[in-house]
């Protein structure tokens, strides 16, 4: 009798993979907001009466400093929505898989690696929001997420990991969704040639459109 190869029996639990993914997404989505610092030149918990009274007399200055972190808030909103969309995309795939295997697990682990890069690319874009290089790195993060999500679906189809009742139309819809979004991400990133704020604004509106689908979202028709 031939010995059982380890790689044929490893990485088959979709439940454990989904649980790990949920945990990683939850942590990363929380880390995004930690990059937003309270705009103050003094310790926020200082007991110095001069600082406290000064803070009370400087509300206009606080508004001014809050304006300085507006780019961070905008990029935070973009990244939170983006992670939510990719989490839903992964969960949609998992819901249609009957089982997993070693290659699928490692593809999803690489996908989660791309997810954990989001706080870095988000922080970089927030700090250098007018820099095309920062936006390009952010877009590469989105591209990596999309490519790995597509590869996981492609492998599942070829390896016969999908449930028996999953139709060809469903598979085509999942593939089409990834491709269309990646094309739109690329178009949005290309708008940075004109202005990075225009590029980010397009991406934010695109993600908001996805959130309100299917009733109002035209992207859901693809």
Order of alpha helices (4+ residues) and beta strands (2+ residues): alpha-alpha-alpha-alpha-alpha-alpha-alpha-alpha-alpha
